[in-house]
């Protein structure tokens, strides 16, 4: 069974054969999830992590007024419940947006891998920091950018993740989100999301055909989103040698 986590980490650095084998061993179990199924609920007791194997998932919290704030969209290779390394209970709910499969990872096995392969421990820290920066960018956008910029930024984020997952280089993709879900991720109503999508289309930045999106003017869309390309700034030269 090929390791999705190894593929995700392999986007950053070439893994040794023993590192790849160690990650492969972590993902021997698999759990299937139907669309809409909840893997974890906020405040559930945490005892293991998960790796997304197939499909798309999302994490969210329910706010005091009953509204939902989507925090992350999760794709194959992403880690779920990293908080279990620190906290006893889940700070978020995690739900399947499509038919999904996840691999449960026991914390004890993670400890073994870290002890045997220090570079993998460092790479987990690096992945966690990349996620933190992505959330920081999202938070800044929610607080300080226009509705159009927020929607444009989310389209770019999803396209970039799908591009890595599928190995494609074109600018057409199926978003796979409802306007309500886009709104819950950007702090907008579904009506406002629809208006912003029409505006991006009218300005010649995107084209839509049902659920399929195409970036017609990517540079213009990047400007509209105030997009900062973080990938070019990744520096992992400090990592120890692999074992």
C-alpha positions in Angstrom: 0.0 0.0 0.0 1.6 3.2 -1.2 2.0 5.9 1.5 0.1 9.1 0.8 2.0 10.8 3.6 5.3 9.8 1.9 4.0 11.3 -1.4 3.1 14.5 0.5 6.4 14.8 2.2 8.1 13.8 -1.0 6.9 17.0 -2.6 9.4 18.7 -0.3 12.4 16.5 -0.3 13.7 13.2 -1.6 13.1 10.5 1.0 15.5 7.6 1.6 14.2 4.0 1.0 14.1 3.4 4.7 12.1 6.6 5.4 9.6 5.7 2.7 9.3 2.2 4.1 8.7 3.6 7.6 5.9 5.8 6.4 4.4 2.9 4.4 4.2 0.9 7.6 2.2 3.6 9.3 -0.7 3.4 6.7 -1.5 -0.3 6.8 -5.0 0.2 8.1 -7.7 2.0 6.1 -11.1 3.3 7.1 -13.8 4.2 4.5 -16.0 7.2 4.9 -19.1 8.1 3.0 -19.7 11.6 1.7 -21.0 13.7 4.7 -19.6 11.3 7.3 -18.0 12.8 10.4 -14.6 11.4 11.3 -14.1 13.5 14.4 -16.3 15.8 16.3 -15.2 18.9 18.2 -14.3 17.8 21.8 -14.1 14.1 20.9 -11.3 12.3 22.8 -8.2 12.0 20.7 -6.1 8.9 20.6 -4.7 8.7 17.0 -3.9 10.7 13.9 -5.1 10.1 10.4 -3.8 10.5 6.9 -6.2 11.3 4.1 -5.8 8.5 1.5 -8.5 9.3 -1.0 -11.1 12.0 -1.4 -11.5 15.5 0.0 -12.4 16.4 3.6 -12.8 19.6 5.6 -12.4 20.7 9.2 -14.6 23.2 10.9 -15.8 24.7 14.2 -19.3 25.7 15.2 -19.4 29.3 16.6 -21.6 30.4 19.5 -24.2 31.8 17.2 -24.5 28.4 15.5 -22.7 29.3 12.3 -19.9 27.2 10.9 -16.4 28.4 10.2 -14.5 26.1 7.8 -10.8 26.0 8.8 -9.2 23.7 6.2 -9.8 21.6 3.2 -8.0 18.3 3.3 -6.5 16.3 0.4 -4.6 13.0 0.1 -1.4 13.1 2.1 -2.7 15.7 4.6 -2.6 14.8 8.3 -5.7 15.0 10.5 -5.7 15.5 14.3 -2.1 16.5 14.7 -3.6 18.1 17.9 -3.7 14.6 19.4 0.1 15.0 19.9 -0.6 17.7 22.4 -4.3 17.7 23.4 -6.7 15.1 24.8 -9.7 16.3 22.8 -10.3 17.5 19.3 -10.4 21.3 18.7 -12.4 20.8 15.4 -14.8 18.6 13.6 -13.6 16.7 10.5 -16.0 15.6 7.8 -15.8 13.9 4.4 -16.8 16.1 1.5 -16.6 13.2 -1.0 -16.3 9.4 -0.7 -13.0 9.2 1.3 -10.5 6.8 2.9 -8.2 7.6 5.8 -5.4 5.7 7.5 -5.5 5.8 11.3 -2.0 6.3 12.8 -1.4 5.3 16.5 0.6 7.8 18.5 2.9 5.1 19.6 3.9 4.2 16.1 4.5 7.9 15.3 6.9 8.0 18.3 8.8 5.0 17.0 9.2 6.5 13.5 10.4 9.8 15.1 12.9 7.9 17.2 14.3 6.0 14.2 14.1 8.7 11.6 14.8 12.2 13.1 14.5 13.8 9.6 10.9 12.6 9.4 10.2 14.3 12.7 11.6 17.5 11.3 9.5 17.2 8.1 6.3 16.8 10.2 7.3 20.0 11.9 7.8 21.6 8.5 4.4 20.5 7.2 2.7 21.8 10.4 4.4 25.2 9.9 3.3 25.3 6.3 -0.3 24.7 7.4 0.1 27.4 10.1 1.2 29.9 7.5 -1.7 28.9 5.2 -4.1 29.5 8.1 -2.4 32.8 8.9 -2.9 34.0 5.3 -6.6 32.9 5.5 -7.1 34.8 8.8 -5.5 37.9 7.4 -7.8 37.6 4.4 -10.9 37.2 6.5 -10.1 40.3 8.6 -8.6 42.7 6.0 -9.6 41.9 2.4 -12.6 42.3 0.3 -15.2 39.6 -0.4 -13.9 39.2 -4.0 -10.4 38.8 -2.7 -11.4 36.1 -0.3 -13.3 34.1 -2.9 -10.4 34.5 -5.4 -7.9 33.4 -2.8 -9.9 30.2 -2.0 -10.2 29.3 -5.7 -6.4 29.6 -6.1 -5.8 27.6 -2.9 -8.0 24.7 -4.1 -6.7 24.7 -7.6 -3.1 24.6 -6.3 -3.8 21.7 -4.0 -5.6 19.8 -6.8 -2.8 20.5 -9.2 -0.3 18.9 -6.8 -2.6 15.9 -6.1 -3.4 15.1 -9.7 -0.1 16.2 -11.3 -1.9 18.4 -13.8 -0.6 21.7 -15.2 -3.8 23.1 -16.7 -6.0 25.7 -15.2 -9.3 23.9 -15.4 -10.6 22.0 -12.4 -13.7 20.8 -10.6 -14.1 22.8 -7.4 -16.3 20.3 -5.6 -17.6 22.8 -3.1 -21.1 24.3 -2.7 -21.5 28.1 -2.5 -22.5 27.6 1.2 -19.2 25.8 1.9 -17.2 28.5 0.1 -19.1 31.0 2.2 -18.4 29.1 5.5 -14.7 29.2 4.5 -14.6 32.9 3.6 -17.0 34.4 6.1 -19.6 35.2 3.5 -23.2 34.2 2.8 -24.0 31.9 -0.1 -25.7 34.8 -1.9 -22.6 37.0 -1.5 -20.4 34.2 -2.8 -22.6 33.8 -5.9 -22.3 37.6 -6.5 -18.5 37.5 -6.2 -18.2 34.5 -8.5 -20.3 36.3 -11.1 -18.1 39.4 -10.7 -14.9 37.4 -11.2 -16.5 35.9 -14.3 -17.7 39.2 -15.7 -14.1 40.7 -15.2 -12.7 37.9 -17.4 -10.7 36.3 -14.6 -12.5 32.9 -14.4 -14.9 30.9 -16.5 -17.5 28.5 -15.2 -19.2 25.5 -16.7 -21.4 23.8 -14.1 -19.0 22.9 -11.3 -15.9 23.2 -13.5 -13.8 26.3 -13.2 -11.1 27.7 -15.5 -8.6 30.4 -14.7 -8.8 32.7 -17.8 -6.6 35.4 -16.5 -4.5 33.8 -13.7 -2.2 36.8 -13.1 -5.3 39.1 -12.8 -6.9 36.6 -10.4 -3.7 36.5 -8.3 -3.8 40.3 -8.0 -7.5 40.3 -7.1 -6.8 37.8 -4.4 -3.7 39.6 -3.0 -2.0 36.2 -3.4 1.4 35.6 -1.9 3.2 32.6 -3.4 4.6 30.8 -0.4 6.1 27.8 -2.1 9.0 29.8 -3.5 10.1 30.7 0.0 10.4 27.2 1.4 13.9 26.4 2.7 14.6 23.0 4.1 18.4 23.1 3.8 18.7 22.8 7.6 17.3 19.3 7.7 19.5 16.5 9.0 20.6 13.7 6.7 18.1 10.9 6.1 18.6 7.4 7.5 
